[in-house]
Structure formats: structure tokens, C-alpha cells
Amino acid sequence: MLTLGPAITWIKVERPTIDLVGVVLGSFRLAGVLLVVAAVLGVLFGVALIRARRRLPAPPLDEVSLHLGR
């Protein structure tokens, strides 16, 4: 009897390609999202600083001052 080895099945696979346009557009999208997040956080932080400084009492007038603000 003639015995054959295991059968080999060949599968054709396409060559991988790089989608350069997709990479560039994806990086622009990521940069845009990060820009919006940074702007929102900056505005919120600025508003928080302004509100915190408005809550502090005004500094007392020192004795050397001319008291022009009264």
C-alpha cells in the first residue's frame, strides 16, 4: 500500500497595505478631540479660579494707605 503524507491546503492572502489617508485623518480626529477637551478643561479651571478669588474677602487697608477707596 502506498501511504501519502498529510494534505496541504494553500490559502491565498492579499498583501497588507497601509491606509495612509486613514492614519492621517485618524490623527487629525484625535488632535481635534484633545484640543476640545483641553479647551473645555481650561475654561472650567479658569472659571473656578475666578470664582474662588471673588469669594475671598478684600484685604484690609493698611495703616499707611490714604484710604482713597472709602
MOWONOR-V584428 format. One line per field, one symbol per residue. ss: DSSP state (A for helix, B for strand, O for the rest). A space follows every 10 residues. Layout:
ss: ???
This chain:
ss: OOOOOOOOOO OOOOOOOOOA AAAAAAAAAA AAAAAAAAAA AAAAAAAAAA AAAAAOOOOO OOOOOOOOOO
